[in-house]
Amino acid sequence: MTVFRTRRTSPADQPELNAVYNRITGRTRMGHIRCLEDMRWIWHQAPGGPADSWIVEAESNGGWKIVGHHALCPIRFTQGDQEWLCAKTINTFLLPEFRDQFLYLRFERDCLKEAEIRFDVTYSAAPCAARLRKTLGYESSVSWVRFDRGFQPLHLISRAAAAAAGRYSYTAQIRLSSFLASISAVPSKLPPIELAEYAPGDNKLPDFFADFWTEARATAGMAPRREVADMEWRFWKRPSFQGNILTYSWPGGGRAYCIIDTSDPMQYSLADFFITHPDPRLFGHLLEALFVWCARRGAFALKFLTTTNGLPLPLMEVVERKMRPFPLRSFMPHSELTRRLSPSAKTRWNGVLPDWNATEFLIVA
């Protein structure tokens, strides 16, 4: 009979834990290996504090090896003038050969009991675990929805090629991108506004974000904070981040930004955005300018993840109209986002979770 033990993760466990994570997620085979530096950045540099992490070990040949893990990474939220600390489940797993021997639900329940004193809400974006976590008190009243937008004339073929290219090496993706670019045409339409572009290390970025969230949070609803520390941690100072930051300030008032993940040279990702004035016309101009920017750089498609009921309805209508040019418009890929209130948060919210105005900003590796 296998002997198990559970305990808090220590710094000495991190190399082995990261190696197991890369192996079970297929990153070792696919070549997109998460480096230890990136893991440590995500876990220990968050503005909300270090992640809470626990491991499951099994006795093997007189020693112990890591066979399971659960962690909660802090994400700072606001709701008007209120502050909230939420936690995203990250790197949660139990090796398949031990799933019929170890009662994982009891392990995660014990972790939650420790963590609920610290966090107001815990949440998970893993669709395969949604049903399992409902037994732990998680609710699934919110869904992630994915939008795609093609840029080249044959955008349906381009999107399929972009998705397929993700299975191959980075060099192969570049070659395929160059070939498709040679037989396609970049849209000639001029953007309605010209976006300012910044690289992750640009020292002007803190100036734009210094007071951005002070202005934006009033209309954001329940949303993750976008202050300088949050943006640096999640994006432009994270070791593995590849992308650009686009900003715009309207002469009559209102500011907006977009974070574009360009790690896939064919299919970019709109990882995050916010516009301080929820004006559909201004938002439409922002998206149109973003599409032109992506197309000019050679991207064939742009994907975007958001929650179904968090954006203001007028803005969601703009997203649906401009980001989903499919013949079958009723098709919209989505998955559950499960959330769990702590006892103290249940009292503050009368047991009802508000809608979340969230994007891929919430999905921590």
Secondary structure, DSSP 8 states (H G I E B T S, - for coil): ---EEEEE--GGGHHHHHHHHHHHTTHHHHS----HHHHHHHHH--TT---EEEEEEEEETTEEEEEEEEEEEEEEEEETTEEEEEEEEEEEEE-GGGTTTS-HHHHHHHHHHHHTTT-SEEEE--GGGHHHHHTTT-EEEEEEEEEEEE-STTHHHHHHHHHHHTTS-HHHHHHHHHHHHHTS-------SS--EEE-TT-TTHHHHHTTHHHHHHHHH-EEE--SHHHHIIIIITSTT--EEEEEEE-TTS-EEEEEEE-SSSSEEEEEEEEESS--HHHHHHHHHHHHHHHHHTT-SEEEEEEETTTS-HHHHHHHHHHH---SSTT---EEEEEEEE-HHHHHHHTT----B--BGGG---
